[in-house]
Amino acid sequence: MRLMYDRGYESKTILELFRVIDCMLQVPAALEAAFRHDLYAFEESKQMPYVTTVEQIGHHKGGTDLLLWLIEKKLGSDAIGSVRQRIEATDNDTIRLWSERILTADRVDAIFH
């Protein structure tokens, strides 16, 4: 991995390679443990976390589902219909911000403004 980065490959190229490997390669448990050790060391040295597309989708889906559930519990099921599409279309950082706002919100629009 270090050779790829040192030879000038962009992080986007490296991540794409890891995604291909992720999809195609099943490795024995012992080799996977060694790979993860090297990967974590690489991420730490370059301050560049590796997250697969599937992990990104799962993380976003979990965040949106949780926020919708919190809105339903706090403000009622009627509140969800008007905001579901907006929540599902936004990024993870915004989901996190809106999730903090639900703690003090007394109405739906207070979450978004």
ABEGO torsion letter per residue (X at the ends): XAAAAAAGBBAAAAAAAAAAAAAABBBBAAAAAAAAAAAAAAAAAAGBBBBBAAAAAAAAAAAAAAAAAAAAAAAEAAAAAAAAAAAAABBAAAAAAAAAAAAABABAAAAAX
